[in-house]
């Protein structure tokens, strides 16, 4: 049975999803050296935000197939290292959407009405109403930086409070923004116009320090800033100073550059509300995120695609329904091409014909490359890292799409150009199964069974097939089926024998020595 390691207090409901198909061990929050020491025994790892899944951890995880983050952010996972090793990384991008949205709204209202400060004051024995004069959010402008899942939900709720919503997100179309009733503006315009600013972007090279001294200088002195996204988006020293000098009215922060932390320049400012990374801390969010990730881990362990893999091309559900049967076809065709082509590969041409040509075929390309490279690369090659491995090997991949297909509803044709010439393989789905239908100029009909096949290119002459059968018979190797294709009578022909076991090299040499046999290759397909 496969083994899964769960850390960081992953919800029991998520763990329950895995127990039927794998042994699951629970380690609350292992130290980095402990995680490195133990990870080699596991096929899967599921974490929240505390465990750091570094390149060293990934290198030590020799069996790892999948890493799951029970939440949205993947900052604590070295995705590049995982991708290089062919390890799927999955998360739960929608699991904590509502919880993070509601926490953001709670902080906006708390800032507007000084709720935490008033609570602390009254509990300390003071009745000081004048000190906590607030402001209404109605008719105020809310600037949202990042209009993804959470940003969109914040916008909807802010509109219910009759706030004017503007947003900055370079990856949102104007048409989509109109549907959300949000006005798209530049980042500079957002900083200048907003009464409240909330951040909902990941932390990366482009967003780190997105709000600094220069940006704050352009804002209204009455603006209030909320960050429930990622620590590091705002410089904590700069933010604390801006509040102290009344350059801005206040801030609410739920995330920090270093976590966990009990020391920050933000903590001693009355006009700054702080919470200890509570955005996703609701019982509902923890259960939803853990179950989402657990179900994906089970899928990967069973050889199925994950719903929210972050390092595999995303495929919409409606597209996946069409392309899913062709993923095995593409992989099998690539595998066959690898075994038949001789010489050093220079380039690969992938041609999609028929119905599949109308879809985004990125996942089919990675399936082809995975099949092509899995038998020749010392690295694990799969959908995760196939493009990366191909690039490292200098393989030039060209894709073509043709809307019509003469003989089939859909067809994938691969042509590899090598130092020995070119080899072509074509495949499709027939009767719900992958079907190899062409090798070079020969039209064939083979179903990949995981068994052995002998491919023999020969001159079509009487007795040739019989001579090959005689050799395999003397070697006590059974032929369970045969297919022969030819270009013309007594011309070049291709014989494909499905055999029950692999042919020893000495038997292959005997077959190659038969008159009129040009090539004889053993293939496992």
Phi, psi and omega in degrees: 000139178291159184240140180236135176253127178245132180234176170064024177070041177300138184307142180300327179296323177292317179299320181299329180294336186265333192302332182286337185244352182205155172283130181240126178251142184246127176229112190314292175211089183292148173292157182309316182291329177291318180296318179298319183292326187262339192293339182298343182270358191242144175272340183215150178226131176236127185228168166252231187261348188273316181293130180265111181267084186277174176300326179293319177297314182296320178297322180286339181277072185298332181264351188304130174249330186208142174238128181245135175251113181283071182168190183272305188291147178235025181299331183270010178238129176280088185296323180298316179295320178296317180299316180300326180272359180076027181262128179286134174247124181238154175220187180236077188296341180248356186298320183249018184304308184290320179298314179293324177297311182294325178294321178298313179298319179300320180288324176299313180292322178296321177294317183294328186243008176055038188298311181297321181293318180294321178299312181296321182295312181295320179292339178275000176102013182250139173248092191233077184292322185295329183292337188246039175299126184256192178222146177284150174270342178301136180069006175271157180264123176258121176261120181253119177263104183103105186253048176277210184303311183285315180304320179295317181291325175298318180301315181299317182287324178295323178295329177294335176271008180064036173272151172273127186249125172240159184209155171238124174196109184291351182251022176245129181285154179299324181295319180294320179298323179297319178298326180277354183061040180242138177267121179276134181223171174284165179297320179297317179295322180297315181298322183285325190266342191278144170266331173228140178234126178235138185257134178217059180231158175285165176268117176210187184299329182278334186254346180300129181065034183297334173242116179226196182302315183299317182289318180298327180297338181268353186272162174294146176291348180263003184290150175234135187248134180238133176229102174247017186263284184214139171294146182100344176290329178235136175290119185297321179297314181297316181296315180298318180295318181297321178291316181299323182270007178059030174285335171225159187281331182175176180207157174227125188232130179245350185227152189222156182300324177235126180227146353288156179214146174238009179226125179199147176298347180282338192285340183255018179253119183299331184274005178245123176267132180234143173224151186274069178052062183259003186309318182257010187271068168233152181301321182294317182295318180297318180293313182298312181296316181296318180293319178303313182289318180300317179297323178291322177298316177300316179301313181296317179297334178269004179084015179261159178288148179271147184290320185235047177291130184272346181239029171230143179309130179288137178232123178299151185304317182291328177287319182298324180301326180278317189274339185309313180297334183275350176295316177293322177300311182298316180296316180295320179296317177298320179295317178295317180301317180302319184281334182269328184285139176250162177084184183271125184290137178253315183208163179226128177250127178246122182243124178253125181236148175086212188302318184294340180292346180274000185242166173289115188258020182304320182289333176287324177299314180293329177294317177300311182296322178300314178294322182294321190260348188295333182266353184242349183259139176287345177272155170293126181242125178208193182302333185292312190241010184301315179298319181295315180295318179298318179297316180298331180270001176072025180276121179274117183252126178241134180246143176230148176230131178232125187294329183256152176223127190292315189251344186223162176294321177212149182211137173247123180240127180247135175230118177258128174259123182233180178293344179263357182130215180229150178227136182238138175225136176232148183211160179208185173251126177225133181054034177077006182237152172297141182223123173277122188242353180205138168229116185054240183266003185261130174270128188229183180208089182232137174257121177297122184246358187084005181258195185254143179227141172256120176258120182232120176265124186208170172277136182285094181229145178303138176090346184293311180296320179298323180295321178293317179298324179296320181293314181293327178295315178297331178276003179062036178249121186278138173262119182263343174197162181217143175226134178232128174238143179219155181278325176198160179305134180059020175257204178291144182218158177237122177252132178236117179252128173268122186237157187280344182206162182292147177277128174298156183301323181294329177289320176299321179296322177296319180295318180295337181276351179294134178305141178078356175276122179271311180221155174213114183235135175270129183233139171252123189218000000 
